[in-house]
Amino acid sequence: MDLRGLEAVLAVYENGSFSAAATALFLSQPALTRRVAQLERELDTRLFVRTPHGVVVTDTGRALMEPARRAIREAQSIRGAIDLVRSGTRGRLSVVGMSNLSVGFGSLVADFHESMPEVEFRMASADTTAAAVGMVEAGLHDLAIVDLPLTSETLVAHPVVSQDFLIVLGPGGTETPPDSPIPTVTAAMIERRTMIHLPTQQFPQQRGMLLYEMLRLQPAAHMEVSTCSLLVPISQSGRTVAVVPRPVALVGRAEGLALAAPPKPIKRTLAFARHPGNASGAVRHFLKLAGAPAAAFA
């Protein structure tokens, strides 16, 4: 049933004539008459009777008026709800990523929630970046946190932050005052130490090994931990070395661990990946807060 036909019938009933109804709806009178006639054919009943004194609504027409009003109100409510989702005022936003890549985005999530409190936000975790990308490709989440380069041919990536890595050194003669400058690492600082790192299967590019290669050394031993959040606590246990993002390293320094900078910068670029067809208001606003350029959606 066409809502335009219901609007036409209500307009005739409320304005008392076809001509006045056509004016109210900004239609020609023939166009309005066709809409009413089409609805009468669909319902197989007469809704109005023309008399010398004007238009009279039939009993079936009168019975239609209140349901018609409800249908139009519901349609307006649907349009309003869709407009709110498109604008980002309402709806849902789901982001997925590995725990080690999510470090440092807490303030972004807080800013998003403060600016769009009616949007339901969900942060999910994945075992690998490839798994996070696959979830977005399958439509299970809106955005994936990825470490560039992006391997997907389906998604588009919006680079948002470049992170540098620092070296966290466990106890063992390298302690420095918390407010002192961060020194550049030397071979003596890391030799005969155990390298703590994330699983090699999930992270084939081990930045700890990159550091040892720069200094032409080999770790005394390896210790694999499941998540980035364990790197600093375990570093407090003895002669260890871990190469971690700067925000994680600064946490370690606040807890008494020594830091060092690599001989050459070790960096990564983090991005949010989305399906090109997903440009909802919530997605656009989140990426804008993250620093993605507006031109990315052009």
C-alpha positions as CSV (number, residue, x, y, z in Angstrom):
1,M,0.0,0.0,0.0
2,D,1.5,3.3,-1.1
3,L,1.9,5.9,1.7
4,R,1.3,8.6,-0.9
5,G,-2.2,7.3,-1.4
6,L,-2.9,7.4,2.4
7,E,-1.5,11.0,2.6
8,A,-3.8,12.0,-0.3
9,V,-6.9,10.5,1.4
10,L,-6.1,12.2,4.7
11,A,-5.6,15.5,2.9
12,V,-9.0,15.2,1.2
13,Y,-10.7,14.3,4.5
14,E,-8.9,17.1,6.5
15,N,-9.3,19.8,3.9
16,G,-12.8,19.0,2.8
17,S,-12.2,18.9,-1.0
18,F,-9.9,17.6,-3.6
19,S,-8.7,21.0,-4.8
20,A,-7.8,22.1,-1.2
21,A,-6.0,18.8,-0.6
22,A,-4.0,19.1,-3.8
23,T,-2.9,22.6,-2.8
24,A,-1.9,21.4,0.7
25,L,0.2,18.6,-0.8
26,F,1.6,20.8,-3.6
27,L,0.1,18.5,-6.2
28,S,-2.1,19.0,-9.3
29,Q,-5.7,18.0,-8.7
30,P,-5.6,15.2,-11.3
31,A,-2.5,13.8,-9.7
32,L,-4.1,13.7,-6.3
33,T,-7.3,12.2,-7.7
34,R,-5.3,9.4,-9.3
35,R,-3.7,8.6,-5.9
36,V,-7.1,8.4,-4.2
37,A,-8.5,6.3,-7.0
38,Q,-5.5,3.9,-6.9
39,L,-6.0,3.3,-3.2
40,E,-9.7,2.7,-3.7
41,R,-8.9,0.1,-6.3
42,E,-6.4,-1.6,-3.9
43,L,-9.0,-1.6,-1.1
44,D,-11.9,-2.4,-3.4
45,T,-14.1,0.3,-1.8
46,R,-15.2,3.9,-2.3
47,L,-13.7,6.2,0.2
48,F,-15.4,9.4,-0.9
49,V,-18.6,10.4,-2.6
50,R,-18.9,13.7,-4.5
51,T,-22.2,15.6,-3.9
52,P,-23.5,19.0,-4.9
53,H,-22.4,20.2,-1.4
54,G,-18.9,18.8,-1.6
55,V,-17.0,15.6,-0.8
56,V,-18.5,13.2,1.8
57,V,-16.4,10.5,3.3
58,T,-17.9,7.0,3.3
59,D,-18.1,4.7,6.3
60,T,-15.2,2.7,5.0
61,G,-13.3,5.9,4.3
62,R,-13.9,7.1,7.9
63,A,-12.7,3.7,9.2
64,L,-9.4,4.2,7.3
65,M,-8.5,7.6,8.6
66,E,-7.0,6.6,12.0
67,P,-5.0,3.6,10.7
68,A,-3.8,5.9,7.9
69,R,-2.6,8.5,10.4
70,R,-0.7,5.8,12.4
71,A,0.9,4.4,9.3
72,I,2.1,7.9,8.3
73,R,3.4,8.6,11.8
74,E,5.3,5.2,11.8
75,A,6.8,6.0,8.4
76,Q,7.9,9.4,9.6
77,S,9.4,7.7,12.7
78,I,11.3,5.3,10.4
79,R,12.6,8.1,8.3
80,G,13.7,9.9,11.4
81,A,15.5,6.9,12.8
82,I,17.3,6.3,9.6
83,D,18.3,10.0,9.4
84,L,19.7,9.8,12.9
85,V,21.8,6.7,12.0
86,R,23.0,8.4,8.8
87,S,24.1,11.5,10.7
88,G,25.8,9.4,13.4
89,T,23.6,10.6,16.2
90,R,22.2,7.2,16.8
91,G,23.1,3.6,15.9
92,R,26.1,1.3,16.6
93,L,29.8,1.3,16.0
94,S,31.9,-1.8,16.3
95,V,35.7,-1.8,16.2
96,V,37.9,-4.9,16.2
97,G,41.7,-5.2,16.6
98,M,44.5,-7.1,18.4
99,S,45.0,-6.0,21.9
100,N,48.6,-4.7,21.2
101,L,47.3,-2.4,18.4
102,S,44.5,-1.0,20.6
103,V,47.0,0.6,23.1
104,G,46.7,4.4,23.1
105,F,43.2,4.6,21.6
106,G,41.4,4.8,25.0
107,S,41.1,8.6,24.8
108,L,39.7,8.4,21.2
109,V,37.0,6.0,22.4
110,A,36.2,8.4,25.3
111,D,36.0,11.4,23.0
112,F,33.7,9.5,20.6
113,H,31.4,8.5,23.4
114,E,31.3,12.0,24.9
115,S,30.4,13.5,21.5
116,M,27.9,10.8,20.5
117,P,26.5,9.2,23.7
118,E,23.5,7.7,21.9
119,V,25.7,5.6,19.6
120,E,26.3,2.1,21.0
121,F,30.0,1.5,20.9
122,R,31.7,-2.0,21.0
123,M,35.4,-2.8,21.1
124,A,36.2,-6.4,20.1
125,S,39.5,-8.3,20.1
126,A,41.0,-10.6,17.4
127,D,43.9,-13.0,17.6
128,T,45.5,-11.7,14.4
129,T,45.2,-8.6,12.2
130,A,44.2,-10.9,9.4
131,A,41.3,-12.2,11.5
132,A,40.2,-8.6,12.3
133,V,40.3,-7.7,8.6
134,G,38.2,-10.8,7.8
135,M,35.6,-9.8,10.4
136,V,35.2,-6.4,8.8
137,E,35.1,-7.9,5.3
138,A,32.3,-10.2,6.5
139,G,30.3,-7.3,7.9
140,L,30.7,-8.4,11.6
141,H,32.4,-5.1,12.5
142,D,32.6,-1.6,11.1
143,L,36.3,-0.9,11.6
144,A,39.5,-2.9,12.0
145,I,42.7,-1.6,13.7
146,V,45.5,-2.6,11.4
147,D,49.3,-2.2,11.2
148,L,50.1,-1.0,7.7
149,P,50.5,-2.1,5.0
150,L,47.0,-3.5,4.6
151,T,46.8,-6.9,3.0
152,S,43.1,-6.8,2.1
153,E,42.0,-5.9,-1.5
154,T,38.5,-5.3,-0.3
155,L,38.9,-2.7,2.5
156,V,40.3,0.8,2.5
157,A,42.6,2.0,5.2
158,H,42.7,5.4,6.9
159,P,46.2,6.0,8.5
160,V,45.7,7.8,11.8
161,V,48.8,7.5,13.9
162,S,52.5,6.8,13.6
163,Q,54.0,5.1,16.6
164,D,57.7,4.8,17.5
165,F,59.1,2.0,19.6
166,L,61.3,2.1,22.7
167,I,63.3,-0.5,24.5
168,V,62.2,-1.5,28.0
169,L,65.0,-3.0,30.1
170,G,64.5,-5.1,33.2
171,P,66.6,-4.7,36.3
172,G,70.3,-5.3,35.9
173,G,72.5,-2.2,36.2
174,T,70.8,0.0,33.6
175,E,68.5,2.0,36.0
176,T,68.3,5.7,35.2
177,P,66.3,8.5,37.0
178,P,62.7,8.7,35.7
179,D,63.2,12.3,34.6
180,S,66.5,11.8,32.7
181,P,66.8,11.8,28.9
182,I,66.2,8.5,27.2
183,P,69.6,7.2,26.1
184,T,70.4,5.4,22.8
185,V,70.8,1.7,23.4
186,T,74.2,0.1,23.3
187,A,75.2,-3.5,22.8
188,A,76.3,-3.7,26.4
189,M,72.8,-2.7,27.6
190,I,71.1,-5.7,25.9
191,E,73.6,-8.5,25.5
192,R,73.1,-11.5,27.7
193,R,69.5,-10.6,28.2
194,T,66.3,-12.5,27.5
195,M,64.1,-11.0,24.8
196,I,60.4,-10.9,25.6
197,H,58.2,-10.8,22.6
198,L,54.7,-11.6,21.3
199,P,53.9,-14.8,19.5
200,T,56.0,-15.2,16.3
201,Q,53.1,-16.9,14.5
202,Q,50.9,-13.8,15.0
203,F,53.7,-11.3,14.6
204,P,56.2,-12.5,12.0
205,Q,57.9,-9.1,12.0
206,Q,59.5,-9.2,15.4
207,R,60.8,-5.7,16.3
208,G,62.9,-7.0,19.1
209,M,64.9,-9.1,16.5
210,L,65.2,-6.0,14.4
211,L,66.9,-4.3,17.3
212,Y,69.3,-7.1,17.8
213,E,70.1,-7.2,14.1
214,M,70.9,-3.4,14.3
215,L,73.5,-4.2,17.0
216,R,74.7,-7.5,15.4
217,L,73.8,-9.5,18.5
218,Q,71.6,-12.4,19.4
219,P,69.3,-12.6,22.5
220,A,70.6,-14.8,25.2
221,A,67.1,-16.4,25.3
222,H,63.5,-15.9,24.2
223,M,60.3,-15.6,26.2
224,E,57.0,-15.5,24.4
225,V,54.0,-13.8,26.0
226,S,50.4,-13.8,24.7
227,T,49.6,-10.0,24.9
228,C,51.3,-6.7,24.8
229,S,50.0,-5.9,28.3
230,L,52.3,-8.6,29.8
231,L,55.5,-7.2,28.4
232,V,56.1,-4.6,31.0
233,P,55.1,-6.6,34.1
234,I,57.3,-9.5,33.1
235,S,60.2,-7.1,32.3
236,Q,60.3,-6.3,36.0
237,S,61.3,-9.8,36.8
238,G,65.0,-9.8,35.7
239,R,67.5,-9.3,32.9
240,T,65.1,-8.9,30.0
241,V,64.6,-6.6,27.0
242,A,61.4,-5.8,25.2
243,V,60.7,-3.5,22.3
244,V,57.3,-1.9,22.7
245,P,55.3,1.1,21.5
246,R,56.2,4.4,23.3
247,P,52.9,4.5,25.3
248,V,53.6,1.1,26.7
249,A,57.3,1.9,27.4
250,L,56.4,5.0,29.4
251,V,54.2,2.9,31.6
252,G,57.2,0.8,32.3
253,R,59.3,3.8,33.1
254,A,56.7,5.0,35.6
255,E,57.0,1.7,37.3
256,G,60.8,2.0,37.6
257,L,62.1,0.3,34.5
258,A,64.9,1.8,32.3
259,L,64.2,2.8,28.7
260,A,66.5,3.2,25.7
261,A,66.0,4.3,22.2
262,P,67.0,2.1,19.2
263,P,70.0,3.2,17.1
264,K,67.7,3.8,14.2
265,P,64.0,4.6,14.6
266,I,61.6,1.7,14.7
267,K,58.1,2.7,13.8
268,R,54.7,1.5,12.7
269,T,51.7,3.2,11.1
270,L,48.3,2.3,12.5
271,A,45.2,2.7,10.5
272,F,41.5,1.9,10.7
273,A,40.2,-0.2,7.8
274,R,36.6,-0.2,6.6
275,H,34.5,-1.5,3.7
276,P,34.2,1.3,1.1
277,G,30.4,1.1,1.3
278,N,30.4,1.7,5.0
279,A,30.4,5.5,5.5
280,S,27.8,5.9,8.2
281,G,27.7,9.0,10.3
282,A,29.2,7.2,13.3
283,V,32.1,5.8,11.2
284,R,32.8,9.2,9.6
285,H,32.8,10.9,13.0
286,F,35.0,8.3,14.7
287,L,37.6,8.5,11.9
288,K,37.5,12.3,12.0
289,L,38.3,12.2,15.7
290,A,41.1,9.7,15.0
291,G,42.6,12.2,12.5
292,A,41.6,10.7,9.2
293,P,41.2,13.5,6.5
294,A,37.7,14.3,5.3
295,A,38.9,13.9,1.8
296,A,39.1,10.1,2.4
297,F,35.4,9.9,2.0
298,A,35.2,11.9,-1.2
